[in-house]
Every structure is written in structure tokens, then in C-alpha cells.
Amino acid sequence: MKRLRLAALIALTAPAALADDVTETLQSAIEAYETGDVKHALEAIDYNGLSGIGR
């Protein structure tokens, strides 16, 4: 029973951790873009594989 609870906890928290990574990456890219650092903004998105979303 403890293993089932642990598995459920991991399954429920993993998507949140991934979403946090995506949110942080996008926020970093936006901040770089707003300060005029377009190269860094594009690199942040491309480095984390976000540029391929939806393809």
C-alpha cells in the first residue's frame, strides 16, 4: 500500500515540476527579450526544446 501511495504522489507531482521548468524558461526568455537580448531569448527557448512544441 505504501508503494501505491508513493507512486501516486510521484505521478501527481511530476507534471507540476515539468510545468515549472517550462514556465521558468518562458519567463527567462521574455525577460531577455524585453531587455533587448533577442539572441538570449531565442537560445533559451531553443535550448530547452520549446521551439519544437506543436510541430
ABEGO torsion letter per residue (X at the ends): XAAAAAAAAAAAAAAAAAAAAAAAAAAAAAAAAAAGBAAAAAAAAAAAGAAABGX
